[in-house]
Amino acid sequence: MKSLVKTHLPVLLEGISDYWGDIDHIEIVFGQQKNGVPVKKCVWKSDGTGDVQRSGDTIYIPWSREDTTKFREGYIFWMDIRPTLTNGDDLEIAPVEMLMRWTLFQEDGV
């Protein structure tokens, strides 16, 4: 296993380019079972105080080895991106589903 302590998961948010000036914060929630309990939550805030960073239309979600071990390998997990505008309205974005693999933390050839 690699001795990776922490990295960032880049997520391109193409559909909200015109809204960045109106977004107060974006909550990012990860889970593994549909309608299940969230496994990881983090937030980007327009004032820069959140744990998620942003550059252009890409957000960078902090991700550690411990975060990966919270998910069962070989199962689908989801990421729900929940932007909230400064007026309190929510901006709709479809949830994203991904397949969890351990390869992010495996050495080559293992």
ZADO-1210 file (C-alpha; in nm, 4 decimals, padded with zeros to 6 digits):
<atoms>
<atom x="00.0000" y="00.0000" z="00.0000" code="MET" pos="1"/>
<atom x="00.1093" y="00.3550" z="-00.0647" code="LYS" pos="2"/>
<atom x="00.1660" y="00.5722" z="00.2381" code="SER" pos="3"/>
<atom x="-00.0736" y="00.8356" z="00.1066" code="LEU" pos="4"/>
<atom x="-00.1963" y="01.0578" z="00.3859" code="VAL" pos="5"/>
<atom x="-00.4313" y="01.2936" z="00.2037" code="LYS" pos="6"/>
<atom x="-00.5104" y="01.3939" z="-00.1511" code="THR" pos="7"/>
<atom x="-00.7890" y="01.5793" z="-00.3295" code="HIS" pos="8"/>
<atom x="-01.0575" y="01.4364" z="-00.5537" code="LEU" pos="9"/>
<atom x="-01.1118" y="01.6815" z="-00.8452" code="PRO" pos="10"/>
<atom x="-01.4718" y="01.7203" z="-00.9649" code="VAL" pos="11"/>
<atom x="-01.5540" y="01.9333" z="-01.2701" code="LEU" pos="12"/>
<atom x="-01.8879" y="02.1146" z="-01.2334" code="LEU" pos="13"/>
<atom x="-01.9531" y="02.2249" z="-01.5907" code="GLU" pos="14"/>
<atom x="-02.3211" y="02.3080" z="-01.5570" code="GLY" pos="15"/>
<atom x="-02.2931" y="02.5835" z="-01.2991" code="ILE" pos="16"/>
<atom x="-02.0404" y="02.8229" z="-01.4565" code="SER" pos="17"/>
<atom x="-02.2943" y="03.1054" z="-01.4749" code="ASP" pos="18"/>
<atom x="-02.3912" y="03.0679" z="-01.1067" code="TYR" pos="19"/>
<atom x="-02.0594" y="03.0862" z="-00.9177" code="TRP" pos="20"/>
<atom x="-02.1180" y="03.4496" z="-00.8198" code="GLY" pos="21"/>
<atom x="-02.4584" y="03.3593" z="-00.6743" code="ASP" pos="22"/>
<atom x="-02.3595" y="03.0413" z="-00.4870" code="ILE" pos="23"/>
<atom x="-02.3253" y="03.0718" z="-00.1100" code="ASP" pos="24"/>
<atom x="-02.2052" y="02.7170" z="-00.0465" code="HIS" pos="25"/>
<atom x="-02.1977" y="02.3655" z="-00.1917" code="ILE" pos="26"/>
<atom x="-02.2444" y="02.0615" z="00.0300" code="GLU" pos="27"/>
<atom x="-02.0913" y="01.7413" z="-00.1064" code="ILE" pos="28"/>
<atom x="-02.2266" y="01.4165" z="00.0391" code="VAL" pos="29"/>
<atom x="-02.0980" y="01.0636" z="-00.0286" code="PHE" pos="30"/>
<atom x="-02.2817" y="00.7404" z="00.0500" code="GLY" pos="31"/>
<atom x="-02.2977" y="00.3803" z="-00.0597" code="GLN" pos="32"/>
<atom x="-02.6578" y="00.2675" z="-00.0268" code="GLN" pos="33"/>
<atom x="-02.9365" y="00.4535" z="-00.2029" code="LYS" pos="34"/>
<atom x="-03.1214" y="00.6625" z="00.0555" code="ASN" pos="35"/>
<atom x="-02.8664" y="00.5388" z="00.3112" code="GLY" pos="36"/>
<atom x="-02.6760" y="00.7233" z="00.5767" code="VAL" pos="37"/>
<atom x="-02.4057" y="00.9517" z="00.4320" code="PRO" pos="38"/>
<atom x="-02.0511" y="00.8182" z="00.4700" code="VAL" pos="39"/>
<atom x="-01.8658" y="01.1483" z="00.4132" code="LYS" pos="40"/>
<atom x="-01.9722" y="01.5131" z="00.4019" code="LYS" pos="41"/>
<atom x="-01.7738" y="01.8224" z="00.3122" code="CYS" pos="42"/>
<atom x="-01.8494" y="02.1771" z="00.1994" code="VAL" pos="43"/>
<atom x="-01.7230" y="02.4525" z="-00.0288" code="TRP" pos="44"/>
<atom x="-01.8104" y="02.8025" z="00.0950" code="LYS" pos="45"/>
<atom x="-01.7920" y="03.1193" z="-00.1098" code="SER" pos="46"/>
<atom x="-01.6080" y="03.2932" z="00.1750" code="ASP" pos="47"/>
<atom x="-01.3269" y="03.0347" z="00.1603" code="GLY" pos="48"/>
<atom x="-01.3907" y="02.8811" z="00.5030" code="THR" pos="49"/>
<atom x="-01.5022" y="02.5365" z="00.3803" code="GLY" pos="50"/>
<atom x="-01.2840" y="02.2271" z="00.3544" code="ASP" pos="51"/>
<atom x="-01.3310" y="02.2006" z="-00.0255" code="VAL" pos="52"/>
<atom x="-01.1139" y="02.4133" z="-00.2568" code="GLN" pos="53"/>
<atom x="-01.2165" y="02.5546" z="-00.5949" code="ARG" pos="54"/>
<atom x="-01.0339" y="02.6580" z="-00.9106" code="SER" pos="55"/>
<atom x="-01.2516" y="02.7662" z="-01.2023" code="GLY" pos="56"/>
<atom x="-01.5318" y="02.5113" z="-01.2445" code="ASP" pos="57"/>
<atom x="-01.3401" y="02.2375" z="-01.0600" code="THR" pos="58"/>
<atom x="-01.3799" y="02.1674" z="-00.6899" code="ILE" pos="59"/>
<atom x="-01.1160" y="01.9710" z="-00.4990" code="TYR" pos="60"/>
<atom x="-01.2600" y="01.7461" z="-00.2305" code="ILE" pos="61"/>
<atom x="-01.0197" y="01.6420" z="00.0472" code="PRO" pos="62"/>
<atom x="-00.9798" y="01.2636" z="00.0379" code="TRP" pos="63"/>
<atom x="-00.7745" y="01.0407" z="00.2651" code="SER" pos="64"/>
<atom x="-00.6976" y="00.6721" z="00.2803" code="ARG" pos="65"/>
<atom x="-00.9363" y="00.6531" z="00.5762" code="GLU" pos="66"/>
<atom x="-01.2133" y="00.8003" z="00.3593" code="ASP" pos="67"/>
<atom x="-01.1648" y="00.5211" z="00.1063" code="THR" pos="68"/>
<atom x="-01.1790" y="00.2482" z="00.3714" code="THR" pos="69"/>
<atom x="-01.5255" y="00.3674" z="00.4775" code="LYS" pos="70"/>
<atom x="-01.6633" y="00.2313" z="00.1479" code="PHE" pos="71"/>
<atom x="-01.7012" y="-00.1350" z="00.0507" code="ARG" pos="72"/>
<atom x="-01.4860" y="-00.2295" z="-00.2475" code="GLU" pos="73"/>
<atom x="-01.6707" y="-00.3408" z="-00.5609" code="GLY" pos="74"/>
<atom x="-01.9920" y="-00.1611" z="-00.4716" code="TYR" pos="75"/>
<atom x="-02.1410" y="00.1509" z="-00.6253" code="ILE" pos="76"/>
<atom x="-02.1152" y="00.4659" z="-00.4192" code="PHE" pos="77"/>
<atom x="-02.2744" y="00.8021" z="-00.4885" code="TRP" pos="78"/>
<atom x="-02.1803" y="01.1658" z="-00.4589" code="MET" pos="79"/>
<atom x="-02.4559" y="01.4229" z="-00.4156" code="ASP" pos="80"/>
<atom x="-02.3591" y="01.7846" z="-00.4914" code="ILE" pos="81"/>
<atom x="-02.5954" y="02.0338" z="-00.3260" code="ARG" pos="82"/>
<atom x="-02.5337" y="02.3988" z="-00.4218" code="PRO" pos="83"/>
<atom x="-02.7250" y="02.6652" z="-00.2284" code="THR" pos="84"/>
<atom x="-02.7575" y="03.0150" z="-00.3725" code="LEU" pos="85"/>
<atom x="-02.7125" y="03.3299" z="-00.1628" code="THR" pos="86"/>
<atom x="-03.0930" y="03.3781" z="-00.1631" code="ASN" pos="87"/>
<atom x="-03.1352" y="03.0330" z="-00.0016" code="GLY" pos="88"/>
<atom x="-03.2624" y="02.8515" z="-00.3128" code="ASP" pos="89"/>
<atom x="-03.1094" y="02.5169" z="-00.4046" code="ASP" pos="90"/>
<atom x="-02.9538" y="02.4598" z="-00.7468" code="LEU" pos="91"/>
<atom x="-03.0417" y="02.1138" z="-00.8800" code="GLU" pos="92"/>
<atom x="-02.7561" y="01.8833" z="-00.9868" code="ILE" pos="93"/>
<atom x="-02.8039" y="01.5116" z="-01.0561" code="ALA" pos="94"/>
<atom x="-02.6291" y="01.2710" z="-00.8153" code="PRO" pos="95"/>
<atom x="-02.3178" y="01.0983" z="-00.9482" code="VAL" pos="96"/>
<atom x="-02.2599" y="00.7225" z="-00.9080" code="GLU" pos="97"/>
<atom x="-01.9123" y="00.5619" z="-00.9127" code="MET" pos="98"/>
<atom x="-01.7624" y="00.2172" z="-00.8561" code="LEU" pos="99"/>
<atom x="-01.5309" y="00.1967" z="-00.5530" code="MET" pos="100"/>
<atom x="-01.1897" y="00.0421" z="-00.6257" code="ARG" pos="101"/>
<atom x="-00.8892" y="00.0037" z="-00.3974" code="TRP" pos="102"/>
<atom x="-00.6473" y="00.0864" z="-00.6814" code="THR" pos="103"/>
<atom x="-00.6127" y="00.4464" z="-00.5647" code="LEU" pos="104"/>
<atom x="-00.4020" y="00.3223" z="-00.2727" code="PHE" pos="105"/>
<atom x="-00.2386" y="00.0069" z="-00.4157" code="GLN" pos="106"/>
<atom x="00.1212" y="-00.0155" z="-00.5245" code="GLU" pos="107"/>
<atom x="00.1805" y="-00.0976" z="-00.8926" code="ASP" pos="108"/>
<atom x="00.1645" y="-00.4717" z="-00.9587" code="GLY" pos="109"/>
<atom x="-00.0157" y="-00.5564" z="-00.6340" code="VAL" pos="110"/>
</atoms>
